[in-house]
């Protein structure tokens, strides 16, 4: 059978068909959000539920769009935990917005692949610009920014344009990663390469250098740093935190741990956090940064959660000391209305990063572009990230969010949630059966139900957690700090209002009353 002609009727991108189906899909998603409070917040299915509902083999013949949408309603939605529910108070938020969803339509429609400037000039340059926008909202030092703002492209020579646009006042810049894990991994690899170059130049063997390298962090740091260290082959020293420091990393403890390692250890990397997952603790950046500089460590600040709040003047002080850092990541997909995924990473010295991750192949070369690339006149984001390419998704989403809402509305959005968290905190403190063991910070409240006997308090709160989550209208999680089992109320959903916070609190009170009366 010949293969000179495509199969008859094979037309997979028809504009009118797309228009028809897209209208219906938009209606479907809009209705989902309109009725989202009717669904149980947490999925009620059992593991493996889909095996009996979806065939074992893909269909041979096309199926109708009607049938597919029906299956989404009847099969997929029951298996969702509804992160966009206004009564979802677990983990940390994963924000969605009209701007974010509309951007996804554009992104999928264009379907470009961004690995070099020539592969998608608009994607590359827009990413540089919007990362600068966010950096300025956060009042980051100029050393983290690309210095394109205020320059007329036509008024500058090509070389001057290159130096200012891509290098800025220093050698830094930003890139949008898919997650905080990716940001930590690439900076950890850059730090490792820098250390290997330095110490092998002084006569050490590379294998011996790698064996001695150590990364340091606290026991409150997100597991993504643990994962990054595993991938990079770096030993991680995890330092304990205490209630006395509100679970922030102690500079004195860090210094002691470094000195304890002696000459057999090469301090490589310090991971600090601005808004830990357990309790929203904030590490003292200035003091930790000074220690990192003293020992020539790469200092990374994970502000995946708390960083978004720092666009507000009320919270900017948490970034004091960021000038000491080598890199910083902020997850705008958590709390800044940018749909997953969009994690912004800034570095002070981009060259350290790109020299570590740069790859070249003949099929990536273009005579015109490669000259600009090798001269440093353009950015190739393939050298800033783990993956070679990425979708246009990141920059375009952040661009639409920042334009449709503006910085004033984004700031008000953050303050709205922090006020709701304070409302919940007040409710807890008014009920003498409960207590708050760590300060309420950002949108997180950690609390527990008191027990008559201290030995039973953890079991009591674990039972309370299960009781609250079993009622389908509220979903919260827990943490353990200094051996204490605490409930976490994380306020930050796009649709969350005061009435949802109050309803969640009333549910918690009701379940607590039932538990205590059964004792």
C-alpha positions as CSV (number, residue, x, y, z in Angstrom):
1,X,0.0,0.0,0.0
2,X,1.5,3.4,-1.0
3,X,2.1,6.2,1.4
4,X,2.2,9.1,-1.0
5,X,-1.1,10.6,0.1
6,X,-2.5,11.1,3.6
7,X,-5.7,9.2,4.6
8,X,-8.9,10.8,3.3
9,X,-10.7,13.2,5.5
10,X,-7.8,13.7,7.9
11,X,-8.2,17.3,8.9
12,X,-7.2,17.6,12.5
13,X,-7.2,21.4,13.0
14,X,-10.3,22.9,11.5
15,X,-10.9,26.5,12.6
16,X,-14.6,26.3,12.6
17,X,-14.8,23.0,14.4
18,X,-12.4,24.4,17.0
19,X,-14.6,27.5,17.4
20,X,-17.6,25.3,18.0
21,X,-16.0,23.0,20.5
22,X,-14.1,25.8,22.2
23,X,-17.3,27.7,22.9
24,X,-18.8,24.6,24.5
25,X,-15.6,24.0,26.5
26,X,-15.6,27.6,27.8
27,X,-19.2,27.1,28.9
28,X,-18.3,23.8,30.5
29,X,-15.5,25.4,32.5
30,X,-17.5,28.4,33.4
31,X,-20.3,26.2,34.7
32,X,-17.8,24.2,36.7
33,X,-16.7,27.3,38.5
34,X,-20.3,28.5,38.9
35,X,-21.3,25.2,40.6
36,X,-18.0,24.3,42.2
37,X,-19.4,24.5,45.8
38,X,-21.8,21.7,45.0
39,X,-18.9,19.2,44.8
40,X,-17.2,17.5,47.8
41,X,-14.0,19.5,48.2
42,X,-12.0,16.3,48.6
43,X,-12.5,13.5,46.1
44,X,-14.5,10.6,47.6
45,X,-13.3,7.8,45.2
46,X,-11.2,4.8,46.1
47,X,-7.8,4.0,44.6
48,X,-8.1,2.4,41.2
49,X,-11.6,3.6,40.6
50,X,-10.9,4.5,36.9
51,X,-9.9,1.0,36.0
52,X,-13.5,-0.1,35.7
53,X,-14.7,3.1,34.0
54,X,-12.2,3.5,31.1
55,X,-11.4,0.8,28.5
56,X,-8.1,-0.9,28.6
57,X,-7.3,0.1,25.0
58,X,-7.5,3.5,23.2
59,X,-10.4,3.7,20.7
60,X,-9.7,2.8,17.1
61,X,-12.4,5.1,15.7
62,X,-13.0,8.8,16.6
63,X,-15.5,9.4,19.4
64,X,-17.9,12.3,19.7
65,X,-17.1,15.5,21.6
66,X,-20.5,15.0,23.4
67,X,-19.4,11.6,24.7
68,X,-16.1,13.0,25.9
69,X,-17.6,15.9,27.8
70,X,-20.1,13.5,29.4
71,X,-17.2,11.3,30.6
72,X,-15.5,14.3,32.0
73,X,-18.6,15.1,34.0
74,X,-19.4,11.6,35.0
75,X,-16.0,10.0,35.4
76,X,-13.3,12.6,35.8
77,X,-14.9,15.3,38.0
78,X,-15.8,12.7,40.7
79,X,-12.2,11.8,41.0
80,X,-11.0,15.4,41.4
81,X,-10.0,17.1,44.6
82,X,-11.2,20.6,43.9
83,X,-8.3,22.8,44.5
84,X,-10.3,25.8,43.2
85,X,-13.1,25.3,45.7
86,X,-13.5,28.3,48.0
87,X,-13.5,25.8,50.9
88,X,-10.2,24.2,50.0
89,X,-7.8,25.2,52.8
90,X,-5.2,22.4,52.5
91,X,-1.5,22.5,51.6
92,X,-1.0,25.9,50.0
93,X,-3.2,27.4,47.3
94,X,-2.9,26.7,43.6
95,X,-4.4,29.9,42.2
96,X,-6.5,30.1,39.1
97,X,-8.0,33.2,37.4
98,X,-9.8,34.3,34.3
99,X,-6.5,35.8,33.0
100,X,-4.6,32.6,33.6
101,X,-7.2,30.4,31.9
102,X,-7.5,32.7,28.9
103,X,-3.7,32.7,28.6
104,X,-3.7,28.9,28.5
105,X,-6.0,29.1,25.4
106,X,-3.4,31.4,23.6
107,X,-0.5,29.3,24.7
108,X,-2.0,26.0,23.4
109,X,-3.2,27.8,20.3
110,X,0.3,29.1,19.4
111,X,2.0,25.9,20.7
112,X,5.5,27.2,20.3
113,X,8.6,25.6,21.7
114,X,10.9,28.0,23.5
115,X,14.5,26.9,23.8
116,X,16.4,29.5,21.9
117,X,15.7,33.1,20.9
118,X,15.2,32.2,17.2
119,X,12.8,29.4,18.1
120,X,10.4,31.9,19.6
121,X,11.7,35.5,19.9
122,X,8.5,36.9,21.5
123,X,8.4,34.1,24.1
124,X,12.0,34.8,25.1
125,X,11.8,38.5,25.3
126,X,8.4,38.6,27.0
127,X,9.8,36.3,29.7
128,X,12.7,38.7,30.3
129,X,10.3,41.6,30.6
130,X,7.6,40.1,32.8
131,X,10.2,38.7,35.2
132,X,11.6,42.2,35.5
133,X,8.1,43.5,36.2
134,X,7.7,41.1,39.0
135,X,11.2,41.7,40.4
136,X,10.4,45.5,40.5
137,X,7.1,44.8,42.3
138,X,9.1,42.9,44.9
139,X,11.7,45.7,45.0
140,X,14.5,43.3,44.3
141,X,18.1,44.7,44.1
142,X,19.1,45.7,40.5
143,X,21.7,42.9,40.6
144,X,18.8,40.4,40.1
145,X,17.2,42.2,37.2
146,X,17.8,42.4,33.5
147,X,18.3,46.1,32.7
148,X,16.1,46.6,29.7
149,X,13.7,49.1,31.2
150,X,13.8,52.6,29.9
151,X,16.1,51.9,27.0
152,X,15.1,52.7,23.4
153,X,16.1,49.8,21.3
154,X,16.6,52.0,18.3
155,X,18.6,54.6,20.2
156,X,21.2,52.1,21.4
157,X,23.9,50.4,19.5
158,X,23.5,46.7,19.2
159,X,26.3,46.0,21.7
160,X,25.0,48.5,24.2
161,X,21.5,47.1,23.8
162,X,22.8,43.6,24.4
163,X,24.7,44.6,27.6
164,X,21.9,46.5,29.1
165,X,19.0,44.3,28.0
166,X,20.4,41.0,29.0
167,X,23.0,41.8,31.6
168,X,21.5,44.8,33.4
169,X,23.5,46.6,36.1
170,X,25.2,43.4,37.1
171,X,25.3,39.9,35.6
172,X,21.9,38.6,36.9
173,X,18.5,38.0,35.4
174,X,15.5,35.8,35.7
175,X,13.8,32.8,34.2
176,X,10.5,31.2,34.7
177,X,10.8,27.6,35.8
178,X,8.0,25.0,36.1
179,X,8.5,24.5,39.9
180,X,10.6,25.5,42.9
181,X,12.3,22.1,42.6
182,X,13.6,22.9,39.2
183,X,14.9,26.3,40.4
184,X,16.7,24.7,43.4
185,X,18.1,21.9,41.2
186,X,19.6,24.3,38.6
187,X,21.1,26.6,41.2
188,X,22.5,23.6,43.1
189,X,24.1,22.4,39.9
190,X,25.6,25.8,39.3
191,X,27.0,26.0,42.8
192,X,28.5,22.6,42.4
193,X,30.2,23.4,39.1
194,X,31.5,26.7,40.6
195,X,33.0,24.8,43.6
196,X,34.5,22.1,41.5
197,X,36.2,24.6,39.2
198,X,37.6,26.5,42.2
199,X,38.9,23.6,44.2
200,X,40.3,21.5,41.3
201,X,42.2,24.7,40.2
202,X,43.8,24.5,43.7
203,X,44.9,20.9,43.1
204,X,42.1,18.8,44.5
205,X,40.6,15.9,42.6
206,X,37.0,16.4,41.4
207,X,35.7,13.2,43.0
208,X,37.2,14.3,46.3
209,X,35.6,17.7,46.0
210,X,32.1,16.3,45.3
211,X,32.4,13.9,48.2
212,X,33.1,16.8,50.6
213,X,30.4,19.2,49.3
214,X,27.6,19.9,51.7
215,X,24.3,21.8,51.4
216,X,22.6,23.1,54.6
217,X,19.0,23.8,55.4
218,X,16.4,23.5,58.2
219,X,14.0,20.7,59.0
220,X,11.2,23.0,57.8
221,X,12.5,23.4,54.3
222,X,10.3,22.0,51.5
223,X,11.2,18.5,50.3
224,X,12.1,19.8,46.9
225,X,15.5,20.7,48.2
226,X,16.0,17.1,49.4
227,X,15.0,15.9,45.9
228,X,17.3,18.4,44.2
229,X,20.2,17.2,46.4
230,X,19.5,13.6,45.6
231,X,19.6,14.3,41.9
232,X,22.7,16.5,42.1
233,X,24.5,14.0,44.3
234,X,25.1,16.5,47.2
235,X,24.8,15.5,50.8
236,X,22.3,17.6,52.7
237,X,22.7,18.7,56.3
238,X,19.3,19.2,57.9
239,X,19.3,21.4,61.0
240,X,16.6,21.3,63.6
241,X,14.4,24.3,64.4
242,X,12.6,25.1,67.6
243,X,9.5,26.9,68.9
244,X,11.8,29.6,70.4
245,X,12.7,30.8,66.9
246,X,9.2,30.2,65.5
247,X,10.7,27.4,63.5
248,X,13.1,29.6,61.6
249,X,16.7,28.5,60.9
250,X,19.1,29.6,63.6
251,X,22.2,31.4,62.3
252,X,24.2,30.2,65.4
253,X,23.2,26.6,64.7
254,X,24.2,26.9,61.1
255,X,27.6,28.3,61.9
256,X,28.1,25.5,64.5
257,X,27.2,22.8,62.0
258,X,29.6,24.2,59.4
259,X,32.4,24.4,61.9
260,X,31.7,20.9,63.1
261,X,32.4,19.6,59.6
262,X,36.0,20.9,59.8
263,X,38.4,20.6,56.9
264,X,36.8,17.5,55.6
265,X,33.7,19.4,54.5
266,X,33.3,22.1,51.8
267,X,30.2,24.3,52.5
268,X,28.4,24.6,49.2
269,X,24.8,25.7,49.4
270,X,22.5,27.2,51.9
271,X,18.7,26.9,51.4
272,X,16.6,29.4,53.3
273,X,12.8,29.7,53.2
274,X,10.4,32.6,53.2
275,X,7.1,31.0,54.2
276,X,7.7,27.3,55.1
277,X,5.0,24.8,54.3
278,X,4.4,23.6,57.9
279,X,4.0,27.0,59.6
280,X,4.9,29.8,57.2
281,X,8.1,30.4,59.1
282,X,10.6,33.0,57.7
283,X,14.3,32.4,58.0
284,X,16.5,35.4,58.9
285,X,17.9,36.2,55.5
286,X,20.4,38.9,56.5
287,X,22.1,36.9,59.1
288,X,22.1,33.7,57.1
289,X,23.4,35.6,54.0
290,X,26.3,36.9,55.9
291,X,27.3,33.4,57.0
292,X,26.9,32.2,53.4
293,X,29.2,34.9,52.2
294,X,31.8,34.2,54.9
295,X,32.0,30.5,53.8
296,X,31.6,31.3,50.1
297,X,28.3,29.3,49.9
298,X,25.6,29.7,47.3
299,X,22.7,31.3,49.2
300,X,19.2,30.4,47.8
301,X,15.9,31.7,49.1
302,X,12.8,29.7,48.5
303,X,9.9,32.1,48.6
304,X,7.6,29.9,46.7
305,X,4.7,30.7,49.0
306,X,5.6,33.9,51.0
307,X,7.3,35.7,48.1
308,X,4.0,36.7,46.5
309,X,2.9,38.6,49.6
310,X,6.1,40.7,49.4
311,X,4.6,42.8,46.6
312,X,2.6,44.4,49.4
313,X,4.5,47.1,51.5
314,X,3.1,45.4,54.6
315,X,5.2,42.3,53.9
316,X,8.2,43.5,52.0
317,X,10.3,43.5,55.1
318,X,10.4,39.7,55.0
319,X,12.7,40.1,52.0
320,X,15.2,42.3,53.9
321,X,18.6,40.7,53.4
322,X,17.8,39.3,49.9
323,X,20.7,41.4,48.6
324,X,22.9,38.7,50.3
325,X,21.3,35.9,48.2
326,X,22.6,34.4,45.0
327,X,19.2,33.2,43.9
328,X,15.5,33.5,44.7
329,X,12.4,31.7,43.6
330,X,8.7,32.9,43.9
331,X,5.8,30.6,42.9
332,X,3.2,32.9,41.3
333,X,1.1,29.9,40.7
334,X,0.5,29.5,44.4
335,X,-0.8,32.9,45.4
336,X,-0.6,35.4,42.5
337,X,-3.5,34.3,40.2
338,X,-1.2,32.6,37.7
339,X,-2.4,29.1,36.8
340,X,0.0,26.2,37.3
341,X,2.8,26.2,36.5
342,X,4.8,29.4,36.9
343,X,7.8,29.6,39.3
344,X,10.1,32.6,38.8
345,X,13.8,32.2,39.5
346,X,16.2,35.1,39.7
347,X,20.0,34.7,39.9
348,X,22.7,37.3,40.5
349,X,25.2,35.7,38.2
350,X,23.5,34.2,35.2
351,X,26.8,33.1,33.7
352,X,27.4,30.6,36.5
353,X,24.1,29.1,35.7
354,X,24.4,29.0,31.9
355,X,27.9,27.7,31.9
356,X,26.7,24.8,33.9
357,X,23.6,24.0,31.8
358,X,24.7,25.1,28.3
359,X,24.4,22.5,25.6
360,X,25.0,22.8,21.9
361,X,24.2,20.7,18.9
362,X,24.4,21.3,15.2
363,X,20.6,21.0,14.7
364,X,20.2,23.9,17.2
365,X,22.6,26.2,15.3
366,X,21.4,28.9,12.9
367,X,24.0,31.0,11.1
368,X,22.4,34.4,11.8
369,X,21.1,33.6,15.3
370,X,24.1,31.7,16.5
371,X,26.4,34.7,16.0
372,X,24.1,36.8,18.2
373,X,23.8,34.0,20.7
374,X,27.6,33.4,20.9
375,X,28.1,37.2,21.2
376,X,25.7,37.3,24.2
377,X,23.2,39.5,22.3
378,X,20.3,37.1,23.0
379,X,19.2,34.8,25.7
380,X,18.7,31.1,25.0
381,X,16.6,29.8,27.9
382,X,17.6,26.2,27.2
383,X,20.8,27.1,29.1
384,X,18.8,28.4,32.2
385,X,16.7,25.3,32.9
386,X,16.6,21.5,33.2
387,X,14.5,21.0,30.1
388,X,15.8,22.0,26.7
389,X,12.5,23.6,25.6
390,X,9.3,24.8,27.2
391,X,5.9,26.1,26.2
392,X,5.1,29.8,25.9
393,X,2.9,29.1,28.9
394,X,5.0,30.8,31.5
395,X,5.6,34.4,30.3
396,X,2.3,34.7,28.5
397,X,0.3,33.7,31.6
398,X,2.2,36.1,33.9
399,X,1.9,38.9,31.3
400,X,-1.9,38.6,31.1
401,X,-2.3,38.3,34.8
402,X,-0.3,41.5,35.5
403,X,-2.0,43.4,32.7
404,X,-5.6,42.4,33.4
405,X,-5.4,42.9,37.1
406,X,-2.6,45.5,37.6
407,X,-0.3,45.6,40.7
408,X,-2.9,47.3,42.8
409,X,-5.5,44.6,42.4
410,X,-2.9,41.9,43.0
411,X,-1.8,43.6,46.2
412,X,-5.5,43.9,47.3
413,X,-5.9,40.2,46.5
414,X,-3.1,39.2,48.9
415,X,-4.4,41.5,51.7
416,X,-7.9,40.1,51.3
417,X,-6.5,36.6,52.2
418,X,-4.4,37.8,55.0
419,X,-7.4,39.5,56.5
420,X,-9.4,36.3,56.2
421,X,-6.6,34.4,58.0
422,X,-6.7,37.0,60.8
423,X,-10.5,36.5,61.0
424,X,-10.0,32.8,61.4
425,X,-7.3,33.4,64.0
426,X,-9.6,35.5,66.0
427,X,-12.3,32.9,65.9
428,X,-9.9,30.3,67.2
429,X,-8.7,32.5,70.1
430,X,-12.2,33.3,71.1
431,X,-13.0,29.6,71.6
432,X,-11.0,28.6,74.8
433,X,-11.1,24.9,73.8
434,X,-8.5,25.7,71.1
435,X,-5.0,27.2,71.0
436,X,-2.6,28.7,68.5
437,X,1.0,27.5,69.0
438,X,2.8,29.5,66.2
439,X,2.2,33.0,65.0
440,X,-0.3,33.4,62.2
441,X,1.6,34.6,59.1
442,X,0.5,35.4,55.6
443,X,-2.6,33.2,55.0
444,X,-1.8,30.3,57.3
445,X,-3.2,29.6,60.7
446,X,-1.8,26.6,62.7
447,X,-4.0,25.6,65.7
448,X,-5.1,22.6,67.8
449,X,-7.9,21.5,70.1
450,X,-6.8,21.3,73.7
451,X,-7.0,18.0,75.7
452,X,-7.5,17.3,79.4
453,X,-4.5,14.9,79.3
454,X,-1.4,16.1,77.4
455,X,-0.7,12.5,76.3
456,X,-3.9,12.3,74.3
457,X,-3.8,15.8,72.6
458,X,-2.2,14.5,69.3
459,X,-4.6,11.7,68.9
460,X,-7.5,14.0,69.7
461,X,-6.4,16.4,66.9
462,X,-5.8,13.7,64.4
463,X,-9.3,12.5,65.0
464,X,-10.6,16.0,64.6
465,X,-8.8,16.3,61.3
466,X,-10.4,13.1,60.0
467,X,-13.8,14.2,61.2
468,X,-13.6,17.6,59.6
469,X,-12.4,16.3,56.2
470,X,-15.0,13.5,56.2
471,X,-17.9,16.0,56.0
472,X,-17.0,16.9,52.3
473,X,-17.5,20.6,52.7
474,X,-14.1,21.6,54.1
475,X,-10.6,20.3,53.4
476,X,-7.7,21.1,55.8
477,X,-4.4,19.4,56.5
478,X,-2.0,19.0,59.4
479,X,1.6,19.4,60.4
480,X,3.8,18.2,63.3
481,X,6.0,20.8,65.0
482,X,8.1,19.8,68.0
483,X,6.1,16.7,68.3
484,X,2.8,18.6,68.4
485,X,0.1,17.6,65.9
486,X,-1.4,20.8,64.6
487,X,-4.2,21.6,62.1
488,X,-3.4,23.9,59.2
489,X,-5.9,26.4,57.8
490,X,-4.3,27.8,54.6
491,X,-6.4,30.7,53.2
492,X,-5.7,31.7,49.6
493,X,-8.2,30.4,47.1
494,X,-9.3,32.7,44.3
495,X,-13.0,32.3,45.2
496,X,-12.6,32.2,49.0
497,X,-14.6,34.8,50.9
498,X,-15.3,35.4,54.6
499,X,-18.4,33.2,54.6
500,X,-16.3,30.2,53.5
501,X,-13.8,30.8,56.3
502,X,-16.6,31.2,58.9
503,X,-18.4,28.0,57.6
504,X,-15.1,26.1,57.9
505,X,-14.7,27.3,61.5
506,X,-18.2,26.3,62.4
507,X,-17.6,22.8,60.9
508,X,-14.4,22.5,63.0
509,X,-16.3,23.7,66.2
510,X,-19.1,21.2,65.5
511,X,-16.8,18.3,65.0
512,X,-14.8,19.3,68.1
513,X,-17.9,19.3,70.2
514,X,-18.9,15.9,69.0
515,X,-15.4,14.5,69.8
516,X,-15.2,16.0,73.2
517,X,-18.8,14.9,74.2
518,X,-17.9,11.3,73.2
519,X,-15.0,11.2,75.7
